[in-house]
Amino acid sequence: MTRSDPGRVSVLACSLALMVSVERDEERQVRDIHLHAGGQGFWVARMAARLGADVTLVSTLGGEPGVALEALVRAEGLALRAVESASPNAVWISDDEEGEVATVAELPSPSLARHEADGLFNALLAAGLESEVTVLTGSPPGVLSAERYKGLAHDLHALDGRVLADLSGDQLAAALDGGLDAVKVAHDEMIAADLAASETARSLLSGARKMRERGADWVLVSREEKPLLADLGGRRVEVQTPAFHPVNHRGAGDSMTGATAAGMAADLPPEEILRLAVAAGALNVTRHGLGSGDSEAIRRLAARVDVSDWPSR
């Protein structure tokens, strides 16, 4: 049964970044300069909030980029639990000329000292105590160890929380060992992790079954423009939606994860969660902003998304 309130979601953001985009016209004249928060965790959190969830972002903040990021995150209507870092947050400055993006300068995400990682761990557990769903998003190499993800998944479950992960590689493997209620994984990441032999639906669903056996209740497999595949506790389904002309391919997976979190927090039925996730991902590619989208448009499209058992024939 759907909850009477939209539910609460907490999101781990290990790579919160300040993004500066210089937009130019055909004659290389500066047309506008955009300042945004960015990173996987932020994009997931923003989509969940756009769909009505009460969202808390858990991250580290440091240096001048951290000061700017705090204001930008709160301006998006997100609550923030910040752990102070001795190093500045990541910064990415890009030059966008008529849709062609080039990196001008980049400051990578800093490695976390042990006490900073401990603080982030504790802040997420505290937020998880107050949330229906906690989302684990990925960490750049050297920022947070894979073993931390196992501990987070395990301890959040010990607190009776529901855990959704959008991870890859060693971090995904560790989180599975800790136990997950749901995981969203891209098809190429499954192949890279030797969980699937090929990108055929049969192979990917076989890999999803392996992931369930390792510790995930639900497995959602995104496949770019192809229909989403999912294993919901042993029920295998295919989820289709109309394909749109892409403006920006990046961020569709993060939108799917954010929508999944919002649906889980609201206690929507599984099929409704999948429809919402696929609609959010499909509409995201029509926009420049990652993890963004009009909630009403997403819900209208979700009503037209088809969920069928696999194989459907």
C-alpha positions in Angstrom: 0.0 0.0 0.0 1.3 3.5 -0.9 2.3 5.6 2.1 0.3 8.7 3.0 3.5 10.7 3.0 6.2 10.6 0.3 8.8 9.1 2.6 12.4 10.0 3.5 15.5 9.1 1.5 19.2 9.5 2.6 21.9 9.5 -0.1 25.7 8.9 0.3 27.6 11.3 -2.0 31.3 10.6 -1.8 32.2 12.7 -4.9 30.2 15.9 -4.4 31.7 18.4 -7.0 31.5 22.0 -7.9 30.8 22.3 -11.6 31.4 25.5 -13.6 30.3 25.5 -17.2 31.2 28.3 -19.6 28.7 28.5 -22.4 29.8 30.1 -25.7 28.1 31.0 -29.0 29.3 30.2 -32.5 31.8 33.1 -32.4 33.3 31.9 -29.1 31.8 34.7 -27.2 30.7 33.9 -23.6 27.0 33.6 -23.5 26.5 32.5 -19.9 28.4 30.9 -17.0 26.6 28.2 -14.9 27.5 27.1 -11.4 26.1 23.8 -10.2 26.5 21.0 -7.6 27.3 17.7 -9.3 28.4 14.1 -8.8 26.4 10.8 -8.8 25.1 11.2 -5.2 23.8 14.7 -5.8 22.1 13.8 -9.1 20.4 10.8 -7.5 19.3 12.9 -4.5 17.9 15.7 -6.8 15.8 13.3 -8.8 14.4 11.7 -5.6 13.5 15.1 -4.3 11.9 16.2 -7.6 9.6 13.2 -7.2 8.5 14.3 -3.8 10.8 12.4 -1.4 12.2 14.2 1.7 15.9 13.9 0.9 19.1 14.2 3.0 22.4 14.3 1.2 25.4 13.0 3.3 28.8 14.2 2.1 32.1 15.8 3.0 32.6 19.6 2.5 36.0 21.3 2.4 37.7 24.5 1.2 36.1 27.2 -0.9 34.4 24.7 -3.2 32.7 23.2 -0.1 31.4 26.7 0.9 29.8 27.1 -2.5 28.5 23.6 -2.6 26.7 23.9 0.7 24.7 26.8 -0.6 24.0 25.1 -4.0 22.8 21.9 -2.4 20.4 23.7 0.0 19.1 25.8 -2.9 17.9 22.5 -4.5 15.7 21.9 -1.4 17.9 19.1 -0.1 18.8 18.6 3.6 22.5 18.3 4.1 24.6 16.3 6.7 28.1 17.5 6.0 31.4 16.1 7.4 34.2 18.7 7.4 37.1 17.7 5.2 40.7 19.2 5.3 40.8 19.0 1.5 38.6 21.0 -0.9 35.8 19.3 -2.8 36.3 18.3 -6.4 35.9 21.1 -9.1 35.2 20.6 -12.8 35.4 23.6 -15.2 34.1 23.0 -18.7 33.8 25.0 -21.9 30.6 24.3 -23.8 30.4 25.6 -27.3 27.2 24.7 -29.1 26.8 21.4 -27.2 30.5 20.3 -27.5 31.9 20.1 -24.0 35.6 20.4 -23.2 37.4 20.2 -19.9 39.2 23.5 -19.0 40.4 22.5 -15.6 39.7 19.8 -13.0 40.4 19.2 -9.3 39.7 15.5 -8.4 37.9 14.3 -5.4 40.2 14.2 -2.4 41.1 11.0 -0.5 39.5 10.9 2.9 41.5 10.6 6.1 40.5 7.8 8.4 38.6 10.1 10.8 36.8 11.8 7.9 35.7 8.4 6.5 34.5 7.4 10.0 32.6 10.7 10.2 31.0 10.1 6.9 30.0 6.5 7.9 28.5 7.7 11.2 26.6 10.6 9.5 25.0 8.2 7.0 24.0 5.8 9.7 22.4 8.7 11.6 20.5 9.8 8.4 19.6 6.2 7.7 17.9 5.9 11.1 15.5 8.7 10.0 14.9 7.4 6.4 12.8 4.7 4.8 15.5 4.2 2.1 19.3 4.8 2.1 21.1 5.0 -1.3 24.7 4.1 -1.6 26.4 5.7 -4.6 30.0 5.2 -5.8 33.3 6.6 -4.7 36.2 7.5 -7.0 39.3 5.4 -6.5 41.0 6.1 -3.2 38.2 8.2 -1.6 36.3 5.5 0.3 37.4 1.8 0.4 35.2 -1.0 -0.9 35.1 -2.6 2.5 33.3 0.4 3.8 30.4 -0.3 1.5 30.0 -3.8 3.0 29.9 -2.3 6.5 27.4 0.4 5.5 25.0 -2.1 3.9 25.2 -4.5 6.8 24.8 -1.8 9.5 22.0 0.0 7.8 20.1 -3.3 7.6 20.9 -3.9 11.3 19.0 -0.6 11.9 16.0 -2.0 10.0 16.7 0.3 7.0 16.2 -0.4 3.3 19.3 -0.1 1.2 19.5 0.7 -2.5 22.9 0.7 -4.3 24.1 2.1 -7.6 27.7 0.8 -7.6 30.2 -1.0 -9.8 33.3 -3.1 -9.4 34.7 -3.9 -6.0 32.3 -1.5 -4.3 29.3 -3.4 -5.7 30.7 -6.7 -4.7 31.3 -5.5 -1.1 27.8 -4.0 -0.8 26.3 -7.3 -2.0 28.1 -9.1 0.7 26.6 -6.7 3.2 23.1 -7.2 1.9 21.0 -5.0 -0.3 17.2 -4.5 -0.8 17.8 -3.3 -4.4 20.6 -2.6 -6.7 20.7 -0.7 -10.0 23.5 -1.7 -12.3 24.4 -0.9 -15.9 24.7 -3.8 -18.3 28.3 -3.1 -19.2 29.3 -3.0 -15.5 27.8 -6.5 -15.1 29.9 -7.7 -18.0 33.0 -6.0 -16.7 32.4 -7.7 -13.3 32.0 -11.2 -15.0 28.5 -11.4 -13.8 27.2 -11.7 -17.3 28.9 -13.2 -20.4 27.2 -10.9 -22.9 24.7 -8.1 -23.3 21.8 -10.5 -24.3 18.8 -10.4 -22.0 19.2 -14.0 -21.1 22.8 -13.5 -20.0 22.1 -10.3 -18.1 19.1 -11.9 -16.2 21.3 -14.9 -15.4 23.8 -12.3 -13.9 21.0 -10.7 -12.0 20.1 -14.1 -10.4 23.7 -14.4 -9.3 23.5 -11.0 -7.7 20.4 -12.0 -5.8 22.1 -15.1 -4.6 24.9 -12.9 -3.3 22.7 -10.6 -1.3 20.3 -8.4 -3.3 16.5 -8.8 -3.2 15.9 -6.7 -6.4 18.2 -6.2 -9.3 17.5 -3.6 -12.0 19.7 -3.7 -15.1 19.8 -0.6 -17.3 20.7 -1.0 -20.9 20.9 2.5 -22.4 18.2 2.8 -25.0 17.1 -0.8 -24.7 14.3 -1.9 -22.2 15.2 -2.2 -18.6 15.5 -5.7 -17.2 14.7 -6.5 -13.6 14.7 -9.5 -11.3 12.3 -8.8 -8.4 12.9 -11.6 -5.9 12.8 -14.2 -8.7 10.2 -12.6 -10.9 12.0 -11.5 -14.2 10.5 -8.6 -16.1 11.2 -6.3 -19.0 10.3 -2.6 -18.9 9.8 -0.6 -22.1 9.2 3.1 -22.8 9.3 5.3 -25.9 12.8 6.4 -27.0 13.4 10.1 -27.1 15.9 12.2 -29.1 18.8 12.6 -26.7 20.2 16.0 -25.7 22.5 14.5 -23.1 23.1 10.7 -22.6 24.7 11.2 -19.2 22.7 10.9 -16.0 19.9 8.7 -17.1 21.0 5.9 -14.8 21.3 8.3 -11.8 17.7 9.5 -12.6 16.5 5.9 -12.6 18.2 5.3 -9.2 16.7 8.5 -7.7 13.2 7.6 -8.9 13.6 4.1 -7.6 14.5 5.5 -4.2 11.5 7.8 -4.2 9.2 5.0 -5.2 10.6 2.6 -2.5 10.3 5.3 0.2 6.7 5.9 -0.8 6.0 2.2 -0.6 4.8 2.0 -4.2 4.1 -1.4 -5.7 7.1 -2.9 -7.5 5.7 -2.3 -11.0 4.9 1.3 -10.3 8.5 1.8 -9.0 9.9 0.4 -12.2 7.6 2.6 -14.4 8.7 5.7 -12.5 12.4 4.7 -12.8 12.3 4.1 -16.5 10.2 7.3 -17.2 12.7 9.4 -15.2 15.7 7.9 -17.0 14.0 8.4 -20.4 13.1 12.0 -19.9 16.5 12.9 -18.4 18.2 12.4 -21.8 16.0 15.1 -23.3 17.5 17.7 -20.8 20.9 19.3 -20.2 20.6 19.0 -16.4 21.6 15.7 -14.9 19.2 14.1 -12.4 16.6 16.7 -13.3 13.1 16.6 -14.8 9.6 17.7 -14.4 7.8 15.5 -11.9 4.4 15.8 -13.6 5.9 14.9 -17.0 7.7 11.9 -15.4 4.5 10.6 -13.8 2.5 11.0 -17.0 5.1 9.1 -19.0 5.3 6.4 -16.2 1.6 5.7 -16.8 2.4 4.7 -20.4 5.4 2.5 -19.5 4.9 -1.3 -20.2 6.0 -3.9 -17.7 5.9 -7.5 -18.9 7.2 -10.8 -17.6 10.3 -12.1 -19.4 10.2 -13.8 -21.8 7.1 -12.1 -22.9 6.4 -14.7 -25.6 
